[in-house]
């Protein structure tokens, strides 16, 4: 179990990649710094979005948080644990750009995949898990990690109740995205990492899914780190928007989103929303105006 629940802490993280180097005088491998040094703190239960120029290291940071990439320097702490321990304890959920749904499994079977892969952990459960919790209640250090949520209940919350027996090839892009989100929430991670999950969808579908994602997040209290290139999407979803610099990516500024929750149906057309959006855009403009 994590030792505390202060949140997610990134301290002095640096990540470089080796690339081929060619020139008149030198050849051979060269180190290309993609990220850092970067420092970031995400309090427990917050929804934080990373935004910045293409290639600034947003996805690299997300993969480091997921334990897919190992930083060259620095440390990452998730509720007092290192990433590897948190990953083994199933405290981390990850929704990549490529959904990786299994084509031979139905919607329900894909959603319950985390439970099937961890049958020893889930076999001791009895009864129907409680859906949601009081976000004002004092959490346990690992919360909301737990034995898992009822896949049918999660799928129904995302509007997929009528298609539980269909396979991915029979679904629209938006439905497939819903399945991927449901699968991430089913094993009830303490931290959910999402890498541009709506970038391939049309705007109307993406708008619906943002609201469904917010409803799930509101019900579970999961800490979310989200990557996007869309300023309105970042403002709509987030408690804070982290604006990153050009590579090597660092934190340029953090813009707080003070809009009330739950977000209203037409919050995007309010002056308050536009004010935060303008602040994020100005921060991005400042970053992109800097010389490469």
Backbone as CSV, one residue per row, in Angstrom:
resi,resn,N_x,N_y,N_z,CA_x,CA_y,CA_z,C_x,C_y,C_z
1,UNK,0.843,-1.195,0.000,0.000,0.000,0.000,0.877,1.244,0.000
2,UNK,0.494,2.297,-0.714,1.275,3.515,-0.678,1.366,4.068,0.735
3,UNK,2.473,4.735,1.014,2.720,5.215,2.365,1.975,6.500,2.674
4,UNK,1.616,7.275,1.665,0.855,8.492,1.909,0.006,8.784,0.683
5,UNK,-0.813,9.802,0.766,-1.692,10.118,-0.360,-1.546,11.581,-0.743
6,UNK,-0.294,12.074,-0.720,-0.060,13.469,-1.065,-0.239,13.739,-2.551
7,UNK,-0.088,12.720,-3.363,-0.302,12.905,-4.787,0.814,12.322,-5.631
8,UNK,0.906,12.852,-6.817,1.900,12.414,-7.791,2.983,13.491,-7.861
9,UNK,4.241,13.095,-7.686,5.334,14.069,-7.619,6.427,13.674,-8.600
10,UNK,6.748,14.590,-9.528,7.838,14.418,-10.482,8.962,15.375,-10.076
11,UNK,10.163,14.829,-9.834,11.270,15.651,-9.327,12.496,15.499,-10.222
12,UNK,12.829,16.563,-10.936,14.057,16.609,-11.718,14.191,15.535,-12.775
13,UNK,13.077,15.137,-13.384,13.103,14.035,-14.352,13.683,14.500,-15.687
14,UNK,14.608,13.711,-16.204,15.239,13.949,-17.504,15.162,12.661,-18.307
15,UNK,14.843,12.779,-19.607,14.825,11.616,-20.485,15.452,11.986,-21.821
16,UNK,16.429,11.197,-22.246,17.100,11.401,-23.529,17.006,10.131,-24.352
17,UNK,17.134,10.295,-25.666,17.138,9.167,-26.585,18.408,9.223,-27.422
18,UNK,18.868,8.055,-27.815,20.047,7.981,-28.674,19.616,8.000,-30.129
19,UNK,20.240,8.910,-30.901,19.921,9.021,-32.332,21.204,8.933,-33.141
20,UNK,21.049,8.641,-34.423,22.206,8.611,-35.318,22.701,10.029,-35.555
21,UNK,24.020,10.217,-35.523,24.603,11.543,-35.752,25.514,11.462,-36.962
22,UNK,25.256,12.333,-37.935,26.090,12.362,-39.133,26.530,13.785,-39.410
23,UNK,27.687,13.929,-40.012,28.200,15.255,-40.335,29.549,15.127,-41.011
24,UNK,30.122,16.281,-41.338,31.399,16.267,-42.024,32.506,15.728,-41.130
25,UNK,32.429,16.023,-39.823,33.530,15.662,-38.943,33.210,14.498,-38.018
26,UNK,31.918,14.275,-37.722,31.579,13.263,-36.727,30.452,12.374,-37.222
27,UNK,30.522,11.137,-36.828,29.419,10.202,-37.055,29.235,9.378,-35.797
28,UNK,28.104,8.668,-35.725,27.873,7.818,-34.574,26.687,8.286,-33.768
29,UNK,26.432,7.617,-32.663,25.245,7.937,-31.860,25.388,9.255,-31.118
30,UNK,24.243,9.917,-30.911,24.205,11.157,-30.140,22.980,11.120,-29.244
31,UNK,23.095,11.754,-28.075,21.974,11.805,-27.129,21.116,13.022,-27.428
32,UNK,19.828,12.787,-27.598,18.870,13.861,-27.827,17.960,13.944,-26.615
33,UNK,18.029,15.075,-25.898,17.198,15.221,-24.704,15.770,15.549,-25.122
34,UNK,14.832,14.730,-24.704,13.428,14.935,-25.046,12.661,15.617,-23.929
35,UNK,13.139,15.457,-22.702,12.348,15.899,-21.560,13.252,16.347,-20.427
36,UNK,12.907,17.493,-19.855,13.451,17.895,-18.581,14.730,18.719,-18.603
37,UNK,15.162,19.042,-17.394,14.587,18.557,-16.132,13.193,19.134,-15.879
38,UNK,12.307,18.278,-15.383,10.926,18.685,-15.167,10.505,18.353,-13.732
39,UNK,9.812,19.305,-13.138,9.255,19.138,-11.794,7.756,19.404,-11.882
40,UNK,6.980,18.526,-11.288,5.533,18.651,-11.367,4.905,17.965,-10.164
41,UNK,3.878,18.577,-9.609,3.144,17.982,-8.504,1.661,17.988,-8.841
42,UNK,1.022,16.820,-8.713,-0.408,16.672,-8.980,-1.071,16.167,-7.700
43,UNK,-1.839,16.996,-6.999,-2.501,16.535,-5.773,-3.485,15.407,-6.070
44,UNK,-3.712,14.601,-5.060,-4.614,13.477,-5.194,-6.015,13.944,-5.605
45,UNK,-6.607,13.207,-6.580,-7.972,13.465,-6.999,-8.125,14.597,-7.997
46,UNK,-7.019,15.191,-8.441,-7.112,16.313,-9.385,-7.084,15.808,-10.817
47,UNK,-7.623,16.630,-11.711,-7.585,16.368,-13.157,-6.657,17.415,-13.750
48,UNK,-5.487,16.962,-14.223,-4.449,17.865,-14.726,-4.144,17.511,-16.172
49,UNK,-4.067,18.532,-17.021,-3.809,18.326,-18.441,-2.464,18.917,-18.833
50,UNK,-1.712,18.159,-19.652,-0.450,18.614,-20.223,-0.709,19.096,-21.640
51,UNK,-0.209,20.282,-21.962,-0.363,20.824,-23.310,0.928,21.545,-23.675
52,UNK,1.246,21.563,-24.950,2.463,22.222,-25.403,2.735,21.913,-26.854
53,UNK,3.820,22.463,-27.417,4.135,22.240,-28.830,4.360,20.761,-29.129
54,UNK,4.136,20.364,-30.371,4.405,18.989,-30.778,5.867,18.656,-30.520
55,UNK,6.097,17.467,-29.971,7.459,17.033,-29.706,8.054,17.564,-28.417
56,UNK,7.219,18.163,-27.547,7.759,18.762,-26.326,7.917,17.753,-25.192
57,UNK,7.530,16.511,-25.406,7.754,15.493,-24.390,6.541,15.140,-23.555
58,UNK,5.351,15.578,-23.969,4.135,15.272,-23.194,3.929,13.759,-23.077
59,UNK,3.976,13.071,-24.217,3.759,11.625,-24.205,4.911,10.904,-23.530
60,UNK,6.119,11.431,-23.669,7.267,10.838,-22.984,7.076,10.897,-21.476
61,UNK,6.620,12.043,-20.971,6.355,12.171,-19.542,5.265,11.207,-19.113
62,UNK,4.213,11.085,-19.911,3.128,10.170,-19.567,3.630,8.727,-19.503
63,UNK,4.475,8.336,-20.459,5.012,6.972,-20.445,5.934,6.750,-19.251
64,UNK,6.649,7.792,-18.843,7.482,7.675,-17.642,6.619,7.490,-16.404
65,UNK,5.498,8.218,-16.346,4.568,8.060,-15.224,3.962,6.657,-15.204
66,UNK,3.782,6.078,-16.388,3.189,4.740,-16.492,4.195,3.628,-16.256
67,UNK,5.487,3.967,-16.189,6.513,2.951,-16.035,6.934,2.316,-17.338
68,UNK,6.483,2.868,-18.473,6.866,2.339,-19.784,8.251,2.843,-20.166
69,UNK,8.554,4.085,-19.820,9.878,4.669,-20.028,10.539,4.860,-18.662
70,UNK,11.850,4.679,-18.607,12.582,4.901,-17.371,13.399,6.184,-17.500
71,UNK,13.201,7.150,-16.613,13.965,8.407,-16.710,15.462,8.171,-16.548
72,UNK,16.255,9.019,-17.212,17.707,8.966,-17.055,18.128,9.578,-15.715
73,UNK,17.379,10.583,-15.291,17.650,11.243,-14.023,16.319,11.569,-13.350
74,UNK,16.394,11.841,-12.048,15.216,12.270,-11.319,14.377,11.118,-10.804
75,UNK,13.250,11.461,-10.207,12.397,10.447,-9.582,10.929,10.800,-9.763
76,UNK,10.089,9.767,-9.691,8.636,9.926,-9.746,8.046,9.170,-8.573
77,UNK,7.184,9.825,-7.837,6.523,9.218,-6.694,5.012,9.262,-6.906
78,UNK,4.354,8.127,-6.723,2.904,8.035,-6.853,2.333,7.597,-5.508
79,UNK,1.737,8.534,-4.790,1.206,8.257,-3.467,2.267,7.638,-2.554
80,UNK,3.491,8.174,-2.638,4.569,7.710,-1.780,5.316,6.496,-2.286
81,UNK,4.921,5.934,-3.425,5.598,4.773,-3.996,6.390,5.178,-5.223
82,UNK,7.417,4.397,-5.568,8.044,4.593,-6.867,7.153,3.979,-7.939
83,UNK,7.427,4.330,-9.189,6.536,3.932,-10.286,6.447,2.423,-10.430
84,UNK,7.575,1.736,-10.316,7.564,0.292,-10.522,6.684,-0.406,-9.489
85,UNK,6.787,0.023,-8.262,5.951,-0.587,-7.217,4.481,-0.262,-7.448
86,UNK,4.187,0.987,-7.831,2.803,1.374,-8.103,2.245,0.606,-9.295
87,UNK,3.080,0.388,-10.307,2.639,-0.360,-11.488,2.326,-1.808,-11.127
88,UNK,3.203,-2.438,-10.346,2.962,-3.829,-9.955,1.709,-3.959,-9.096
89,UNK,1.428,-2.924,-8.310,0.245,-2.942,-7.445,-1.028,-2.546,-8.186
90,UNK,-0.924,-2.314,-9.500,-2.077,-1.961,-10.333,-2.705,-0.631,-9.917
91,UNK,-1.868,0.300,-9.451,-2.364,1.619,-9.081,-2.382,2.580,-10.268
92,UNK,-1.864,2.151,-11.433,-1.757,3.022,-12.598,-2.599,2.465,-13.739
93,UNK,-3.459,3.314,-14.318,-4.196,2.978,-15.528,-3.693,3.833,-16.672
94,UNK,-3.695,3.287,-17.896,-3.122,3.999,-19.047,-4.036,3.821,-20.251
95,UNK,-4.437,4.944,-20.857,-5.222,4.921,-22.094,-4.356,5.552,-23.184
96,UNK,-3.715,4.747,-24.045,-2.849,5.284,-25.101,-3.656,5.764,-26.295
97,UNK,-2.961,6.404,-27.242,-3.639,6.844,-28.462,-4.145,5.644,-29.255
98,UNK,-3.343,4.580,-29.347,-3.766,3.346,-30.000,-4.522,2.503,-28.977
99,UNK,-5.797,2.217,-29.241,-6.665,1.655,-28.222,-6.348,0.207,-27.870
100,UNK,-5.838,-0.573,-28.829,-5.418,-1.958,-28.580,-6.538,-2.810,-28.000
101,UNK,-7.762,-2.644,-28.519,-8.839,-3.557,-28.132,-8.612,-4.907,-28.814
102,UNK,-8.932,-5.977,-28.127,-8.757,-7.308,-28.698,-9.938,-7.621,-29.610
103,UNK,-9.682,-7.837,-30.911,-10.790,-7.943,-31.872,-11.673,-9.159,-31.667
104,UNK,-11.164,-10.212,-31.014,-11.962,-11.422,-30.830,-12.796,-11.392,-29.549
105,UNK,-12.623,-10.337,-28.760,-13.384,-10.225,-27.515,-14.521,-9.228,-27.699
106,UNK,-15.610,-9.464,-27.009,-16.748,-8.547,-27.066,-16.437,-7.286,-26.268
107,UNK,-17.377,-6.325,-26.330,-17.242,-5.099,-25.551,-17.050,-5.425,-24.075
108,UNK,-17.920,-6.275,-23.540,-17.831,-6.633,-22.125,-16.534,-7.373,-21.829
109,UNK,-16.137,-8.273,-22.702,-14.904,-9.040,-22.472,-13.675,-8.142,-22.534
110,UNK,-13.661,-7.163,-23.427,-12.551,-6.206,-23.472,-12.507,-5.359,-22.206
111,UNK,-13.677,-4.924,-21.748,-13.718,-4.066,-20.563,-13.264,-4.800,-19.314
112,UNK,-13.573,-6.096,-19.237,-13.212,-6.843,-18.040,-11.835,-7.496,-18.142
113,UNK,-11.084,-7.175,-19.183,-9.758,-7.758,-19.368,-8.854,-7.558,-18.150
114,UNK,-8.812,-6.353,-17.528,-7.950,-6.209,-16.344,-8.316,-7.174,-15.223
115,UNK,-9.591,-7.471,-15.065,-10.007,-8.410,-14.023,-9.614,-9.832,-14.389
116,UNK,-9.713,-10.177,-15.682,-9.327,-11.511,-16.122,-7.826,-11.727,-15.962
117,UNK,-7.047,-10.678,-16.209,-5.588,-10.793,-16.090,-5.144,-10.846,-14.632
118,UNK,-6.017,-10.439,-13.752,-5.692,-10.442,-12.323,-6.734,-11.229,-11.550
119,UNK,-7.028,-12.427,-12.067,-8.105,-13.243,-11.501,-7.852,-13.580,-10.033
120,UNK,-6.603,-13.734,-9.677,-6.308,-14.077,-8.285,-6.726,-12.956,-7.348
121,UNK,-6.558,-11.703,-7.815,-6.939,-10.570,-6.985,-8.449,-10.392,-6.958
122,UNK,-9.102,-10.642,-8.104,-10.529,-10.366,-8.193,-11.387,-11.526,-7.728
123,UNK,-10.812,-12.725,-7.597,-11.607,-13.896,-7.262,-12.202,-13.845,-5.876
124,UNK,-11.568,-13.084,-4.983,-12.058,-13.021,-3.610,-13.211,-12.057,-3.432
125,UNK,-13.549,-11.291,-4.471,-14.631,-10.329,-4.341,-15.972,-11.042,-4.261
126,UNK,-16.873,-10.503,-3.541,-18.232,-11.037,-3.498,-19.202,-9.881,-3.589
127,UNK,-20.322,-10.105,-4.274,-21.322,-9.056,-4.411,-20.930,-8.044,-5.464
128,UNK,-21.751,-7.026,-5.599,-21.581,-5.991,-6.613,-20.823,-4.823,-6.001
129,UNK,-19.641,-4.450,-6.577,-18.875,-3.360,-5.996,-19.690,-2.069,-5.990
130,UNK,-19.444,-1.244,-4.983,-20.151,0.032,-4.892,-19.626,0.984,-5.955
131,UNK,-20.537,1.609,-6.694,-20.152,2.543,-7.764,-20.097,3.954,-7.193
132,UNK,-18.901,4.519,-7.202,-18.726,5.894,-6.752,-18.424,5.966,-5.274
133,UNK,-18.091,7.174,-4.825,-17.823,7.411,-3.424,-18.014,8.882,-3.156
134,UNK,-18.078,9.240,-1.905,-18.179,10.632,-1.503,-16.820,11.277,-1.653
135,UNK,-16.682,12.209,-2.593,-15.383,12.817,-2.848,-14.912,13.650,-1.677
136,UNK,-15.794,13.949,-0.723,-15.376,14.689,0.445,-14.874,13.787,1.565
137,UNK,-15.031,12.473,1.413,-14.618,11.562,2.464,-13.110,11.440,2.510
138,UNK,-12.567,11.176,3.681,-11.128,10.998,3.814,-10.724,9.701,3.138
139,UNK,-9.811,9.739,2.144,-9.446,8.546,1.401,-8.398,7.724,2.136
140,UNK,-8.372,6.437,1.835,-7.237,5.635,2.240,-6.081,5.996,1.334
141,UNK,-4.828,5.700,1.731,-3.694,6.094,0.906,-3.778,5.601,-0.515
142,UNK,-4.283,4.389,-0.726,-4.323,3.820,-2.065,-5.545,4.213,-2.841
143,UNK,-6.539,4.819,-2.200,-7.796,5.110,-2.876,-7.544,5.950,-4.103
144,UNK,-8.256,5.716,-5.235,-9.344,4.770,-5.337,-8.969,3.391,-5.830
145,UNK,-7.676,2.999,-5.781,-7.322,1.654,-6.192,-8.057,0.635,-5.348
146,UNK,-8.432,-0.476,-5.942,-9.164,-1.484,-5.203,-9.315,-2.719,-6.047
147,UNK,-10.193,-3.628,-5.669,-10.327,-4.881,-6.381,-10.937,-4.733,-7.758
148,UNK,-11.561,-3.620,-8.055,-12.134,-3.412,-9.366,-13.600,-3.045,-9.292
149,UNK,-14.110,-2.515,-10.397,-15.510,-2.113,-10.480,-16.255,-3.047,-11.421
150,UNK,-17.540,-3.064,-11.268,-18.394,-3.896,-12.101,-18.292,-3.410,-13.547
151,UNK,-17.744,-4.221,-14.479,-17.592,-3.773,-15.866,-18.902,-3.356,-16.514
152,UNK,-19.981,-4.087,-16.224,-21.265,-3.737,-16.835,-21.703,-2.353,-16.376
153,UNK,-21.508,-2.065,-15.109,-21.916,-0.770,-14.577,-21.117,0.366,-15.215
154,UNK,-19.818,0.152,-15.388,-18.982,1.171,-16.025,-19.401,1.371,-17.486
155,UNK,-19.622,0.274,-18.191,-20.035,0.362,-19.593,-21.392,1.044,-19.734
156,UNK,-22.296,0.735,-18.841,-23.605,1.388,-18.887,-23.474,2.884,-18.624
157,UNK,-22.577,3.269,-17.719,-22.362,4.686,-17.439,-21.839,5.423,-18.660
158,UNK,-21.176,4.697,-19.561,-20.649,5.280,-20.794,-21.577,5.054,-21.981
159,UNK,-22.794,4.615,-21.737,-23.779,4.459,-22.801,-23.599,3.235,-23.664
160,UNK,-22.878,2.225,-23.180,-22.601,1.035,-23.984,-23.432,-0.180,-23.566
161,UNK,-24.414,0.028,-22.708,-25.242,-1.082,-22.275,-25.848,-1.899,-23.398
162,UNK,-26.347,-1.272,-24.490,-26.986,-2.051,-25.566,-26.019,-2.827,-26.453
163,UNK,-24.691,-2.625,-26.321,-23.752,-3.248,-27.273,-22.730,-4.125,-26.558
164,UNK,-23.065,-4.658,-25.410,-22.101,-5.425,-24.618,-21.569,-6.645,-25.367
165,UNK,-22.373,-7.230,-26.261,-21.985,-8.458,-26.950,-21.346,-8.211,-28.314
166,UNK,-21.211,-6.959,-28.700,-20.583,-6.658,-29.992,-19.064,-6.700,-29.882
167,UNK,-18.410,-6.885,-31.043,-16.955,-6.872,-31.089,-16.474,-5.530,-31.670
168,UNK,-15.205,-5.168,-31.451,-14.715,-3.845,-31.863,-15.008,-3.489,-33.311
169,UNK,-14.933,-4.462,-34.224,-15.175,-4.169,-35.630,-16.602,-3.722,-35.899
170,UNK,-17.506,-4.003,-34.989,-18.918,-3.636,-35.148,-19.252,-2.290,-34.494
171,UNK,-18.233,-1.609,-33.972,-18.455,-0.371,-33.240,-17.951,0.838,-34.009
172,UNK,-18.518,1.987,-33.706,-17.996,3.247,-34.236,-16.718,3.612,-33.476
173,UNK,-16.007,4.613,-33.998,-14.790,5.057,-33.320,-15.059,5.551,-31.913
174,UNK,-16.170,6.282,-31.745,-16.513,6.775,-30.426,-16.828,5.658,-29.455
175,UNK,-17.514,4.610,-29.935,-17.822,3.477,-29.071,-16.549,2.739,-28.671
176,UNK,-15.624,2.557,-29.610,-14.363,1.887,-29.273,-13.600,2.679,-28.218
177,UNK,-13.651,4.016,-28.337,-12.980,4.843,-27.349,-13.622,4.691,-25.974
178,UNK,-14.946,4.581,-25.960,-15.649,4.351,-24.691,-15.208,3.047,-24.039
179,UNK,-15.032,2.007,-24.852,-14.600,0.718,-24.315,-13.219,0.847,-23.680
180,UNK,-12.317,1.569,-24.349,-10.966,1.748,-23.807,-10.997,2.508,-22.489
181,UNK,-11.853,3.519,-22.397,-11.973,4.285,-21.151,-12.568,3.400,-20.057
182,UNK,-13.594,2.630,-20.418,-14.203,1.724,-19.435,-13.177,0.736,-18.909
183,UNK,-12.379,0.171,-19.790,-11.370,-0.809,-19.375,-10.386,-0.193,-18.379
184,UNK,-10.034,1.091,-18.600,-9.116,1.755,-17.684,-9.734,1.961,-16.309
185,UNK,-11.040,2.254,-16.264,-11.699,2.507,-14.990,-12.080,1.230,-14.247
186,UNK,-12.205,0.114,-14.966,-12.692,-1.115,-14.347,-11.765,-1.588,-13.227
187,UNK,-10.454,-1.486,-13.430,-9.567,-1.970,-12.370,-9.292,-0.901,-11.328
188,UNK,-10.004,0.236,-11.412,-10.048,1.251,-10.372,-8.655,1.750,-9.995
189,UNK,-7.929,2.365,-10.952,-6.573,2.816,-10.650,-6.576,4.060,-9.763
190,UNK,-5.501,4.242,-9.030,-5.328,5.469,-8.261,-4.977,6.631,-9.177
191,UNK,-4.224,6.337,-10.252,-3.815,7.346,-11.227,-4.178,6.846,-12.616
192,UNK,-4.854,7.684,-13.397,-5.222,7.345,-14.765,-4.506,8.295,-15.713
193,UNK,-3.728,7.735,-16.645,-2.956,8.496,-17.613,-3.607,8.346,-18.977
194,UNK,-3.893,9.475,-19.658,-4.634,9.442,-20.919,-3.888,10.266,-21.964
195,UNK,-3.485,9.621,-23.053,-2.670,10.255,-24.086,-3.528,10.591,-25.307
196,UNK,-4.027,11.817,-25.371,-4.848,12.304,-26.493,-5.927,11.300,-26.894
197,UNK,-6.767,10.871,-25.968,-7.725,9.803,-26.281,-8.807,10.203,-27.274
198,UNK,-9.054,11.511,-27.456,-10.154,11.940,-28.324,-9.661,12.593,-29.619
199,UNK,-8.366,12.529,-29.883,-7.798,13.282,-31.007,-8.280,12.779,-32.365
200,UNK,-8.670,11.504,-32.463,-9.080,10.951,-33.756,-10.581,11.032,-33.993
201,UNK,-11.310,11.608,-33.059,-12.768,11.638,-33.145,-13.263,12.976,-33.692
202,UNK,-14.463,12.966,-34.280,-15.078,14.221,-34.675,-15.459,15.011,-33.433
203,UNK,-15.631,16.310,-33.576,-15.806,17.184,-32.423,-17.081,16.868,-31.643
204,UNK,-18.168,16.528,-32.331,-19.412,16.230,-31.623,-19.262,14.992,-30.738
205,UNK,-18.605,13.948,-31.282,-18.379,12.739,-30.495,-17.435,13.016,-29.341
206,UNK,-16.371,13.776,-29.619,-15.410,14.097,-28.568,-16.065,14.879,-27.440
207,UNK,-16.982,15.793,-27.780,-17.655,16.591,-26.752,-18.482,15.701,-25.833
208,UNK,-19.188,14.742,-26.413,-19.980,13.818,-25.604,-19.072,13.002,-24.683
209,UNK,-17.951,12.512,-25.230,-17.061,11.673,-24.440,-16.373,12.459,-23.321
210,UNK,-16.088,13.733,-23.563,-15.501,14.541,-22.478,-16.441,14.592,-21.288
211,UNK,-17.708,14.788,-21.553,-18.669,14.880,-20.454,-18.840,13.525,-19.756
212,UNK,-18.818,12.456,-20.527,-18.914,11.137,-19.916,-17.677,10.839,-19.076
213,UNK,-16.501,11.248,-19.575,-15.274,11.077,-18.804,-15.337,11.860,-17.499
214,UNK,-15.818,13.093,-17.564,-15.931,13.898,-16.347,-16.887,13.263,-15.341
215,UNK,-17.973,12.675,-15.823,-18.921,12.019,-14.921,-18.273,10.837,-14.213
216,UNK,-17.513,10.027,-14.963,-16.813,8.901,-14.351,-15.775,9.382,-13.345
217,UNK,-15.022,10.393,-13.728,-13.996,10.934,-12.828,-14.626,11.483,-11.558
218,UNK,-15.741,12.195,-11.716,-16.423,12.765,-10.560,-16.890,11.662,-9.617
219,UNK,-17.303,10.529,-10.174,-17.807,9.431,-9.361,-16.707,8.656,-8.667
220,UNK,-15.512,8.611,-9.248,-14.466,7.734,-8.729,-13.379,8.468,-7.959
221,UNK,-13.127,9.734,-8.280,-12.062,10.463,-7.600,-10.669,10.075,-8.038
222,UNK,-10.531,9.394,-9.163,-9.220,9.023,-9.687,-8.409,10.271,-10.026
223,UNK,-7.111,10.213,-9.756,-6.206,11.281,-10.186,-5.910,11.082,-11.667
224,UNK,-6.150,12.114,-12.496,-5.994,11.986,-13.940,-4.918,12.942,-14.444
225,UNK,-4.018,12.407,-15.276,-3.080,13.226,-16.039,-3.404,12.980,-17.510
226,UNK,-3.745,14.033,-18.214,-4.341,13.959,-19.552,-3.472,14.762,-20.508
227,UNK,-3.240,14.237,-21.700,-2.471,14.946,-22.730,-3.396,15.342,-23.866
228,UNK,-3.277,16.597,-24.330,-4.078,17.061,-25.461,-3.335,18.167,-26.195
229,UNK,-3.760,18.422,-27.438,-3.322,19.598,-28.187,-4.438,20.635,-28.265
230,UNK,-5.603,20.345,-27.679,-6.767,21.214,-27.784,-6.900,22.071,-26.534
231,UNK,-6.835,23.385,-26.705,-6.978,24.294,-25.561,-8.378,24.200,-24.951
232,UNK,-9.464,24.275,-25.744,-10.797,24.151,-25.137,-10.988,22.837,-24.386
233,UNK,-10.464,21.738,-24.919,-10.577,20.456,-24.242,-9.850,20.493,-22.904
234,UNK,-8.653,21.071,-22.884,-7.886,21.165,-21.646,-8.640,21.960,-20.591
235,UNK,-9.230,23.089,-20.989,-9.952,23.936,-20.037,-11.221,23.243,-19.566
236,UNK,-11.923,22.595,-20.475,-13.180,21.934,-20.144,-12.986,20.855,-19.077
237,UNK,-11.900,20.093,-19.176,-11.716,18.928,-18.327,-11.017,19.215,-17.007
238,UNK,-10.155,20.218,-16.976,-9.088,20.235,-15.981,-9.347,21.084,-14.751
239,UNK,-8.592,20.739,-13.694,-8.408,21.612,-12.544,-7.220,22.538,-12.786
240,UNK,-6.219,22.020,-13.492,-5.029,22.795,-13.850,-4.565,22.386,-15.230
241,UNK,-4.047,23.359,-15.988,-3.461,23.095,-17.296,-1.966,23.389,-17.204
242,UNK,-1.146,22.373,-17.459,0.307,22.508,-17.408,0.811,22.776,-18.821
243,UNK,1.355,23.975,-19.038,1.879,24.360,-20.346,3.369,24.028,-20.378
244,UNK,3.770,23.228,-21.379,5.153,22.785,-21.478,5.902,23.534,-22.567
245,UNK,7.216,23.630,-22.410,8.078,24.310,-23.376,8.397,23.383,-24.546
246,UNK,9.095,23.949,-25.553,9.681,23.120,-26.602,10.635,22.100,-25.983
247,UNK,10.921,21.027,-26.739,11.878,20.028,-26.267,13.248,20.664,-26.040
248,UNK,13.933,20.262,-24.979,13.486,19.304,-23.975,12.379,19.881,-23.096
249,UNK,11.273,19.158,-22.997,10.086,19.678,-22.337,10.278,19.956,-20.855
250,UNK,9.857,21.140,-20.480,9.848,21.543,-19.070,8.518,22.244,-18.808
251,UNK,8.220,22.518,-17.561,6.982,23.219,-17.226,7.212,24.709,-17.405
252,UNK,6.475,25.310,-18.364,6.576,26.761,-18.567,5.716,27.494,-17.549
253,UNK,4.481,27.031,-17.367,3.574,27.636,-16.398,2.431,26.668,-16.119
254,UNK,1.766,26.870,-15.013,0.576,26.084,-14.662,-0.588,27.050,-14.531
255,UNK,-1.627,26.847,-15.347,-2.796,27.724,-15.347,-3.918,27.051,-14.561
256,UNK,-4.332,27.625,-13.436,-5.450,27.043,-12.691,-6.771,27.287,-13.418
257,UNK,-7.646,26.281,-13.393,-8.977,26.391,-13.992,-9.971,26.493,-12.836
258,UNK,-10.486,27.692,-12.627,-11.323,27.956,-11.449,-12.812,27.796,-11.726
259,UNK,-13.180,27.223,-12.859,-14.581,27.008,-13.191,-15.212,26.024,-12.215
260,UNK,-16.473,26.268,-11.869,-17.156,25.398,-10.918,-17.330,23.992,-11.494
261,UNK,-17.374,23.025,-10.585,-17.720,21.655,-10.947,-19.006,21.277,-10.224
262,UNK,-19.837,20.441,-10.899,-19.667,19.929,-12.254,-19.806,21.028,-13.293
263,UNK,-19.107,20.867,-14.409,-19.129,21.865,-15.472,-20.493,21.880,-16.154
264,UNK,-21.044,23.078,-16.352,-22.364,23.214,-16.950,-22.383,22.824,-18.415
265,UNK,-23.583,22.622,-18.935,-23.760,22.176,-20.322,-23.168,23.161,-21.323
266,UNK,-23.274,24.454,-21.061,-22.773,25.462,-21.991,-21.645,26.280,-21.383
267,UNK,-20.846,25.634,-20.546,-19.761,26.360,-19.886,-18.770,26.937,-20.898
268,UNK,-18.663,26.290,-22.074,-17.687,26.745,-23.067,-17.988,28.135,-23.615
269,UNK,-19.227,28.611,-23.502,-19.573,29.922,-24.067,-19.603,31.011,-22.999
270,UNK,-19.201,30.687,-21.784,-19.223,31.687,-20.716,-17.960,32.544,-20.755
271,UNK,-18.055,33.727,-20.178,-16.900,34.614,-20.109,-15.783,34.007,-19.256
272,UNK,-16.166,33.298,-18.198,-15.162,32.688,-17.327,-14.340,31.649,-18.093
273,UNK,-15.018,30.827,-18.884,-14.323,29.818,-19.689,-13.386,30.495,-20.684
274,UNK,-13.883,31.498,-21.357,-13.071,32.191,-22.364,-11.868,32.877,-21.725
275,UNK,-12.037,33.341,-20.492,-10.913,33.969,-19.815,-9.784,32.992,-19.536
276,UNK,-10.145,31.786,-19.067,-9.114,30.767,-18.821,-8.494,30.314,-20.134
277,UNK,-9.337,30.138,-21.152,-8.838,29.722,-22.464,-7.831,30.737,-23.005
278,UNK,-8.134,32.010,-22.849,-7.216,33.046,-23.313,-5.891,32.979,-22.564
279,UNK,-5.944,32.730,-21.259,-4.715,32.639,-20.472,-3.841,31.485,-20.951
280,UNK,-4.459,30.338,-21.256,-3.701,29.194,-21.750,-3.108,29.504,-23.120
281,UNK,-3.901,30.124,-23.991,-3.407,30.453,-25.334,-2.238,31.437,-25.271
282,UNK,-2.321,32.415,-24.395,-1.223,33.370,-24.255,0.040,32.677,-23.747
283,UNK,-0.127,31.735,-22.832,1.026,30.988,-22.340,1.644,30.147,-23.452
284,UNK,0.799,29.516,-24.269,1.302,28.734,-25.400,1.989,29.626,-26.429
285,UNK,1.419,30.806,-26.664,2.027,31.729,-27.620,3.405,32.167,-27.133
286,UNK,3.525,32.399,-25.851,4.822,32.767,-25.285,5.847,31.656,-25.475
287,UNK,5.383,30.404,-25.281,6.279,29.258,-25.451,6.711,29.107,-26.902
288,UNK,5.766,29.179,-27.837,6.082,28.966,-29.244,6.870,30.119,-29.832
289,UNK,6.828,31.292,-29.178,7.607,32.439,-29.673,9.075,32.324,-29.300
290,UNK,9.391,31.433,-28.356,10.778,31.273,-27.959,11.572,30.591,-29.056
291,UNK,12.823,30.964,-29.246,13.630,30.344,-30.300,13.905,28.875,-29.996
292,UNK,13.921,28.053,-31.031,14.179,26.620,-30.879,15.656,26.385,-30.592
